[in-house]
Amino acid sequence: MSIENPNETVLMSSAGQPSVMTVSALNQSVARMLERNFPLAWVSGEISNFTRAASGHWYFTLKDDGAQVRAVMFRGRAQYAGFTPREGDKVEVRALVTLYAPRGDYQLNVEAIRRAGVGNLYEAFLRLKEQLTAEGLFDPARKRPLALFARTVGIVTSPQAAALRDILTTLCRRAPHVRVILYPTPVQGEGAGAKIAQAIATASARAEVDTLLVCRGGGSIEDLWCFNDEAVARAIAACSMPVVSGVGHETDFTIADFAADLRAPTPTAAAEMAAAPRADWLALLESHADDLTRALRRQLSDANQTLDWLARRLVSPASYIAHERLKLQSLQSRLAHATRTPLNQARFAVNQLHLRLQAKLPQTAPARARLADDARRLTTRMATAAAQRRQALAALSAQLELLNPQRTLERGYAMVTDGKGKLIRSPKDLRPRDLVTVRLADGAAEVGIASVQPTLD
């Protein structure tokens, strides 16, 4: 059992003798006591003896002017740190106080880490960056190229800033032809962000420069914080001309750098990006002038050769007319010859064909005589045959006339037909009260039959 007094705690056995603990048990008891009495807390200090193990765990010592403590940050937590600490960095860690039992070392089990003194600012920076990124304010598709030949460069900075002198010196040395317009504004202190945004908006509204530089020299994160202002980022994104951000040193990043069309590591570099060196332009112009001179000389040489060639071809009008007259006479002779030759050939061919035709023609005089004799004999025979036919026709006509029923009717006979036009040949074909038609030589009459009497043999 244990007996407690205000000054110490002694572990006692059941026999009243002090119990003996192992080192492991002791360290585990101390570790549990530390973990119960020291919950998660923020501790600040300087990084020393930083080691990153192959497993991904971080081991380092956190110290200040009067003390130091070992610390460990396991890989699962370290991967969300957002940066890798270096020797001498001032940091703040959120850690659990514990004891490493195998060595008996008191240490901090780190859950989170941030840069000392700027933890809240850095978190605010990340939140704003994430918000504006989600809005598409940093989209690379929105970035505009700088003017190829800038005639006027605008500068948004403080008139007293050393960065302004660096920019002017660089521009004077590299591009003395460039006109510079200063849009003065504070670049540090309370309300500087709103004034910087206003200066950018003024430059955008005036639209009198080809490229706008937003610059400031190096400083602490607090000094540069006005360039992390949301209003500054939106003013840069809405600016009517390309914006180059040159804030701080090469390792310093601000929201303005992400919103700008181009980020320069320093103000001097921003001036170099904004305007190409005058010497480069002069060299380019000289090169173009040489190219133009060579091209002009080549064209003149070609023109001279063409002129010489045309001069050799050029003749006097009288000579040209005489030459053309000779050509015309030659063509006329050729045309006459070309016309007469086919005609002569055609005449000769016709004569030859005529001779051949004469040789091939048969003797037609005897045949014509025979044909005339045959024609006379044929005419005679046809006349004789026609006379004979007329005589035979007359005889047949006389016979036909004798057999003509009309002539029989004219001699006093009549033809009797019934109502259907059928010829009545016998009394058997008649009935009392039948109507019959009696046809005479000069007409016909309808007669009713009163009675029928057959012929008595």
C-alpha positions as CSV (number, residue, x, y, z in Angstrom):
1,M,0.0,0.0,0.0
2,S,1.1,3.6,-0.3
3,I,1.5,6.2,2.5
4,E,1.4,9.8,1.4
5,N,2.7,12.9,3.1
6,P,3.0,16.4,1.9
7,N,6.6,16.0,0.9
8,E,6.9,12.6,-0.8
9,T,5.2,9.5,-1.9
10,V,6.6,6.1,-0.9
11,L,5.5,2.8,-2.3
12,M,5.1,0.2,0.5
13,S,4.7,-3.6,0.3
14,S,2.1,-5.5,2.2
15,A,4.8,-6.3,4.8
16,G,5.4,-2.7,5.4
17,Q,8.7,-2.7,3.4
18,P,9.2,-0.3,0.4
19,S,8.4,-2.0,-2.9
20,V,11.0,-2.3,-5.7
21,M,10.1,-0.9,-9.2
22,T,11.7,-1.7,-12.5
23,V,13.0,1.1,-14.7
24,S,10.4,0.5,-17.3
25,A,7.6,0.6,-14.8
26,L,9.0,3.8,-13.4
27,N,9.3,5.5,-16.8
28,Q,5.8,4.4,-17.8
29,S,4.4,5.8,-14.6
30,V,6.2,9.1,-15.2
31,A,5.0,9.2,-18.8
32,R,1.4,8.7,-17.7
33,M,1.7,11.4,-15.1
34,L,3.1,13.9,-17.6
35,E,0.4,13.1,-20.2
36,R,-2.3,13.6,-17.5
37,N,-1.0,16.8,-16.1
38,F,0.2,18.5,-19.4
39,P,-2.4,18.4,-22.1
40,L,-1.8,19.7,-25.7
41,A,-0.1,23.1,-25.5
42,W,1.7,25.5,-27.8
43,V,5.4,25.8,-27.2
44,S,7.8,28.3,-28.9
45,G,11.5,27.9,-29.5
46,E,14.3,27.6,-32.0
47,I,15.0,24.5,-34.1
48,S,18.2,22.7,-33.4
49,N,19.7,19.3,-34.5
50,F,16.9,18.8,-37.0
51,T,16.9,15.3,-38.5
52,R,14.5,13.7,-41.0
53,A,14.5,10.0,-40.7
54,A,14.1,7.6,-43.7
55,S,10.7,6.7,-42.2
56,G,9.6,10.3,-42.6
57,H,9.6,11.2,-38.9
58,W,11.2,14.5,-37.8
59,Y,13.5,14.6,-34.8
60,F,14.8,17.9,-33.4
61,T,15.6,19.9,-30.3
62,L,13.5,22.9,-29.4
63,K,15.5,25.4,-27.4
64,D,15.5,29.0,-26.1
65,D,18.2,31.0,-24.3
66,G,17.8,29.1,-21.1
67,A,16.8,25.5,-21.8
68,Q,16.1,22.9,-24.5
69,V,13.8,19.9,-24.9
70,R,13.8,17.0,-27.4
71,A,10.9,16.8,-29.8
72,V,9.5,14.3,-32.3
73,M,6.9,14.8,-35.1
74,F,5.8,11.6,-36.7
75,R,5.3,11.3,-40.5
76,G,1.5,11.3,-40.3
77,R,1.6,14.8,-38.8
78,A,4.7,16.0,-40.6
79,Q,3.2,15.6,-44.0
80,Y,0.7,18.3,-43.2
81,A,3.2,20.8,-41.8
82,G,3.4,22.9,-45.0
83,F,7.1,23.6,-44.7
84,T,10.3,21.8,-43.6
85,P,12.0,23.5,-40.7
86,R,15.7,24.4,-40.8
87,E,18.4,25.0,-38.3
88,G,17.8,28.2,-36.4
89,D,14.1,28.6,-37.4
90,K,11.8,30.2,-34.8
91,V,8.8,28.0,-34.6
92,E,5.7,27.3,-32.5
93,V,4.6,23.7,-31.9
94,R,1.5,22.2,-30.5
95,A,2.7,19.2,-28.5
96,L,2.0,16.6,-25.9
97,V,4.5,16.4,-23.0
98,T,5.6,12.8,-22.6
99,L,8.5,10.5,-21.8
100,Y,10.4,8.2,-24.2
101,A,10.5,5.2,-21.9
102,P,13.4,3.2,-23.6
103,R,15.9,6.1,-22.9
104,G,14.0,7.9,-20.1
105,D,14.1,11.1,-22.1
106,Y,11.6,13.7,-21.5
107,Q,10.3,15.0,-24.9
108,L,7.5,16.7,-26.8
109,N,5.3,14.7,-29.1
110,V,4.5,17.4,-31.8
111,E,1.0,17.4,-33.4
112,A,1.4,20.7,-35.4
113,I,4.1,23.2,-36.2
114,R,4.1,26.8,-37.5
115,R,6.6,29.6,-37.9
116,A,7.0,31.5,-34.7
117,G,5.4,34.9,-34.4
118,V,3.6,34.6,-37.8
119,G,1.5,31.6,-37.2
120,N,-1.8,33.5,-37.4
121,L,-0.6,35.6,-40.3
122,Y,0.5,32.6,-42.2
123,E,-2.8,30.8,-41.6
124,A,-4.6,33.9,-42.8
125,F,-2.4,34.0,-45.9
126,L,-3.2,30.4,-46.7
127,R,-7.0,30.9,-46.2
128,L,-7.0,33.9,-48.5
129,K,-4.9,32.2,-51.1
130,E,-7.2,29.2,-51.1
131,Q,-10.3,31.4,-51.4
132,L,-8.9,33.4,-54.3
133,T,-7.7,30.3,-56.0
134,A,-11.1,28.8,-55.8
135,E,-12.5,32.0,-57.4
136,G,-10.1,31.6,-60.4
137,L,-8.2,34.8,-59.6
138,F,-4.9,33.0,-60.0
139,D,-5.9,31.0,-63.1
140,P,-2.9,30.9,-65.5
141,A,-5.4,31.4,-68.4
142,R,-6.0,35.0,-67.1
143,K,-2.3,35.9,-67.2
144,R,-1.5,38.4,-69.9
145,P,1.9,38.8,-71.7
146,L,3.9,41.9,-71.2
147,A,4.2,44.5,-73.9
148,L,6.9,43.7,-76.3
149,F,8.1,47.3,-76.6
150,A,7.1,49.2,-73.5
151,R,7.2,53.0,-74.0
152,T,5.8,53.9,-70.6
153,V,6.2,52.0,-67.3
154,G,4.1,52.7,-64.2
155,I,5.4,52.0,-60.7
156,V,3.2,51.6,-57.6
157,T,5.5,52.0,-54.5
158,S,6.6,54.5,-52.0
159,P,8.6,57.5,-53.2
160,Q,11.0,56.9,-50.2
161,A,11.4,53.2,-50.9
162,A,14.9,51.9,-51.8
163,A,13.1,49.7,-54.3
164,L,12.1,52.8,-56.4
165,R,15.8,53.9,-56.6
166,D,16.8,50.4,-57.7
167,I,14.0,50.3,-60.4
168,L,14.9,53.8,-61.7
169,T,18.6,52.9,-61.8
170,T,17.9,49.7,-63.7
171,L,15.6,51.4,-66.2
172,C,18.0,54.3,-66.8
173,R,20.8,51.8,-67.4
174,R,18.9,49.3,-69.6
175,A,16.1,51.4,-71.2
176,P,16.7,55.1,-70.9
177,H,14.0,55.7,-73.6
178,V,11.2,54.4,-71.3
179,R,9.0,57.0,-69.7
180,V,8.3,56.3,-66.0
181,I,5.1,57.3,-64.1
182,L,5.0,56.9,-60.3
183,Y,1.8,56.2,-58.5
184,P,2.9,57.0,-54.9
185,T,1.5,55.0,-52.0
186,P,2.7,53.7,-48.6
187,V,3.9,50.1,-48.8
188,Q,3.9,49.4,-45.1
189,G,1.8,50.2,-42.0
190,E,-1.9,50.5,-41.1
191,G,-4.2,51.0,-44.2
192,A,-1.3,50.5,-46.7
193,G,-3.2,47.6,-48.4
194,A,-6.2,49.8,-49.3
195,K,-3.9,52.6,-50.5
196,I,-2.0,50.3,-52.7
197,A,-5.2,49.0,-54.2
198,Q,-6.3,52.6,-54.8
199,A,-3.1,53.4,-56.6
200,I,-3.4,50.3,-58.8
201,A,-7.0,51.3,-59.6
202,T,-5.9,54.8,-60.5
203,A,-3.2,53.5,-62.9
204,S,-5.8,51.2,-64.5
205,A,-8.3,54.0,-65.0
206,R,-5.8,56.3,-66.5
207,A,-4.4,53.6,-68.8
208,E,-1.3,55.7,-69.6
209,V,1.3,53.0,-69.1
210,D,2.1,49.8,-71.0
211,T,3.2,47.8,-67.9
212,L,2.6,48.4,-64.2
213,L,5.1,47.4,-61.5
214,V,3.9,46.8,-58.0
215,C,7.1,46.8,-55.9
216,R,8.7,46.9,-52.5
217,G,12.0,45.9,-51.0
218,G,12.5,43.1,-48.6
219,G,11.3,42.9,-45.0
220,S,9.6,40.7,-42.4
221,I,6.3,39.1,-43.1
222,E,4.7,41.9,-41.1
223,D,6.3,44.5,-43.3
224,L,5.1,42.8,-46.4
225,W,1.7,41.9,-45.1
226,C,-0.1,44.8,-46.9
227,F,0.6,42.9,-50.2
228,N,-1.4,40.0,-48.8
229,D,-4.5,42.2,-48.7
230,E,-7.5,40.9,-50.7
231,A,-8.2,44.4,-52.1
232,V,-4.7,44.5,-53.6
233,A,-5.1,41.1,-55.2
234,R,-8.5,42.1,-56.7
235,A,-7.2,45.4,-57.9
236,I,-4.3,43.7,-59.7
237,A,-6.6,41.1,-61.3
238,A,-8.9,43.9,-62.5
239,C,-6.1,46.1,-63.8
240,S,-6.4,47.1,-67.5
241,M,-2.7,46.5,-68.3
242,P,-0.3,43.7,-67.4
243,V,1.1,43.8,-63.8
244,V,4.5,42.7,-62.6
245,S,4.9,42.0,-58.9
246,G,8.3,42.5,-57.4
247,V,7.8,42.4,-53.6
248,G,10.6,41.5,-51.2
249,H,13.3,39.0,-51.9
250,E,13.3,35.9,-54.0
251,T,12.1,33.7,-51.1
252,D,9.2,36.0,-50.2
253,F,5.8,35.2,-51.6
254,T,2.7,37.3,-51.3
255,I,-0.9,37.2,-52.6
256,A,0.0,40.0,-55.0
257,D,2.6,37.6,-56.6
258,F,-0.1,35.1,-57.4
259,A,-2.6,37.7,-58.7
260,A,0.0,39.5,-60.9
261,D,0.5,38.5,-64.6
262,L,4.2,37.9,-63.8
263,R,6.2,37.6,-60.6
264,A,9.7,39.0,-60.3
265,P,12.0,37.8,-57.5
266,T,13.1,41.4,-56.7
267,P,12.1,44.9,-57.7
268,T,15.3,45.1,-59.8
269,A,14.2,42.0,-61.7
270,A,10.8,43.5,-62.2
271,A,12.3,46.5,-63.9
272,E,14.4,44.1,-66.1
273,M,11.2,42.2,-67.1
274,A,9.2,45.3,-67.8
275,A,11.6,46.8,-70.5
276,A,14.0,45.1,-72.7
277,P,17.5,46.6,-72.8
278,R,17.9,49.5,-75.2
279,A,21.1,47.9,-76.5
280,D,19.2,44.7,-77.5
281,W,16.7,46.8,-79.4
282,L,19.4,48.8,-81.1
283,A,21.2,45.6,-82.0
284,L,18.0,44.2,-83.4
285,L,17.3,47.4,-85.4
286,E,20.8,47.3,-86.7
287,S,20.4,43.7,-87.7
288,H,17.1,44.5,-89.5
289,A,18.7,47.5,-91.2
290,D,21.5,45.2,-92.5
291,D,18.9,42.8,-93.7
292,L,17.0,45.6,-95.5
293,T,20.2,46.9,-97.0
294,R,21.1,43.5,-98.4
295,A,17.6,43.0,-99.7
296,L,17.6,46.4,-101.3
297,R,20.9,45.8,-103.0
298,R,19.8,42.5,-104.2
299,Q,16.6,44.0,-105.7
300,L,18.6,46.8,-107.3
301,S,21.0,44.2,-108.8
302,D,18.1,42.2,-110.1
303,A,16.5,45.3,-111.5
304,N,19.7,46.3,-113.3
305,Q,20.0,42.9,-114.9
306,T,16.4,43.0,-116.0
307,L,16.9,46.5,-117.5
308,D,20.0,45.3,-119.4
309,W,18.0,42.3,-120.8
310,L,15.1,44.5,-121.8
311,A,17.5,47.0,-123.4
312,R,19.0,44.3,-125.5
313,R,15.5,43.3,-126.7
314,L,14.5,46.9,-127.4
315,V,14.6,47.9,-131.1
316,S,13.5,51.1,-133.0
317,P,9.8,51.2,-134.1
318,A,10.8,51.5,-137.8
319,S,12.9,48.3,-137.6
320,Y,10.1,46.6,-135.7
321,I,7.5,47.5,-138.3
322,A,9.8,46.4,-141.2
323,H,10.4,43.1,-139.4
324,E,6.7,42.6,-138.9
325,R,6.0,43.5,-142.5
326,L,8.4,40.8,-143.7
327,K,6.7,38.4,-141.3
328,L,3.4,39.4,-142.8
329,Q,4.6,38.9,-146.4
330,S,6.0,35.5,-145.5
331,L,2.8,34.5,-143.9
332,Q,0.8,35.8,-146.9
333,S,2.9,33.7,-149.3
334,R,2.5,30.6,-147.1
335,L,-1.2,31.2,-146.9
336,A,-1.5,31.5,-150.8
337,H,0.6,28.5,-151.3
338,A,-1.3,26.6,-148.6
339,T,-4.6,27.6,-150.4
340,R,-3.5,26.8,-154.0
341,T,-1.9,23.5,-153.4
342,P,-5.0,21.7,-152.0
343,L,-7.1,23.2,-154.7
344,N,-4.8,21.9,-157.5
345,Q,-4.6,18.5,-155.8
346,A,-8.4,18.4,-155.6
347,R,-8.8,19.3,-159.3
348,F,-6.3,16.7,-160.3
349,A,-8.2,14.1,-158.2
350,V,-11.5,15.1,-159.8
351,N,-10.1,14.7,-163.3
352,Q,-8.7,11.3,-162.5
353,L,-12.1,10.2,-161.1
354,H,-13.9,11.5,-164.1
355,L,-11.6,9.5,-166.4
356,R,-12.1,6.4,-164.4
357,L,-15.9,7.0,-164.4
358,Q,-15.9,7.4,-168.2
359,A,-14.0,4.1,-168.5
360,K,-16.5,2.3,-166.3
361,L,-19.7,3.6,-168.0
362,P,-21.6,0.9,-170.0
363,Q,-22.9,1.3,-173.7
364,T,-26.6,2.1,-173.2
365,A,-27.8,2.9,-176.9
366,P,-28.7,-0.7,-177.9
367,A,-30.4,-1.2,-174.5
368,R,-32.4,2.0,-175.0
369,A,-33.5,0.9,-178.5
370,R,-34.6,-2.5,-177.1
371,L,-36.4,-0.7,-174.2
372,A,-38.3,1.6,-176.7
373,D,-39.3,-1.4,-178.8
374,D,-40.5,-3.3,-175.7
375,A,-42.4,-0.2,-174.6
376,R,-44.2,0.0,-177.9
377,R,-45.1,-3.7,-177.9
378,L,-46.3,-3.5,-174.3
379,T,-48.5,-0.5,-175.1
380,T,-50.1,-2.4,-178.0
381,R,-50.7,-5.5,-175.9
382,M,-52.2,-3.5,-173.1
383,A,-54.5,-1.7,-175.5
384,T,-55.7,-5.0,-177.0
385,A,-56.2,-6.6,-173.6
386,A,-58.2,-3.5,-172.4
387,A,-60.5,-3.7,-175.4
388,Q,-61.1,-7.4,-174.8
389,R,-61.8,-6.8,-171.1
390,R,-64.3,-4.0,-172.0
391,Q,-66.1,-6.3,-174.4
392,A,-66.3,-9.1,-171.7
393,L,-67.5,-6.5,-169.2
394,A,-70.2,-5.3,-171.5
395,A,-71.5,-8.8,-172.0
396,L,-71.5,-9.5,-168.3
397,S,-73.3,-6.2,-167.6
398,A,-76.0,-7.1,-170.1
399,Q,-76.5,-10.5,-168.4
400,L,-76.6,-8.8,-165.0
401,E,-79.2,-6.4,-166.3
402,L,-81.3,-9.2,-167.4
403,L,-81.2,-10.7,-163.9
404,N,-81.8,-7.4,-162.1
405,P,-84.9,-7.8,-159.7
406,Q,-85.8,-4.2,-160.5
407,R,-86.4,-5.0,-164.1
408,T,-88.6,-7.9,-163.0
409,L,-90.6,-5.5,-160.9
410,E,-91.0,-3.1,-163.8
411,R,-92.6,-5.9,-165.8
412,G,-95.4,-6.1,-163.2
413,Y,-94.1,-8.4,-160.6
414,A,-93.8,-7.7,-156.8
415,M,-91.8,-8.9,-153.8
416,V,-93.5,-9.7,-150.5
417,T,-91.7,-9.6,-147.2
418,D,-92.9,-10.1,-143.6
419,G,-92.4,-7.6,-140.8
420,K,-88.8,-8.8,-140.3
421,G,-87.9,-8.2,-143.9
422,K,-87.8,-11.9,-144.8
423,L,-88.9,-12.7,-148.3
424,I,-92.2,-14.7,-148.5
425,R,-91.8,-17.5,-150.9
426,S,-94.8,-19.8,-150.0
427,P,-98.3,-19.3,-148.6
428,K,-97.2,-21.4,-145.8
429,D,-95.1,-18.5,-144.5
430,L,-98.3,-16.4,-144.1
431,R,-101.0,-16.2,-141.5
432,P,-104.3,-14.5,-141.4
433,R,-104.1,-10.9,-140.2
434,D,-100.3,-10.7,-140.8
435,L,-98.9,-7.5,-142.1
436,V,-96.6,-7.9,-145.1
437,T,-94.8,-5.4,-147.2
438,V,-95.4,-5.5,-151.0
439,R,-92.5,-4.0,-152.9
440,L,-93.3,-2.8,-156.4
441,A,-91.2,-1.1,-159.1
442,D,-92.0,2.4,-157.9
443,G,-92.4,1.9,-154.2
444,A,-93.8,-0.4,-151.4
445,A,-97.1,-0.9,-149.6
446,E,-98.1,-2.6,-146.4
447,V,-100.9,-5.1,-146.9
448,G,-102.9,-7.1,-144.3
449,I,-103.6,-10.8,-145.0
450,A,-107.2,-11.6,-144.7
451,S,-106.9,-15.3,-145.4
452,V,-104.4,-17.8,-146.9
453,Q,-105.3,-20.3,-149.5
454,P,-102.7,-22.9,-150.5
455,T,-102.2,-23.8,-154.1
456,L,-104.3,-26.8,-155.2
457,D,-102.3,-29.4,-157.1
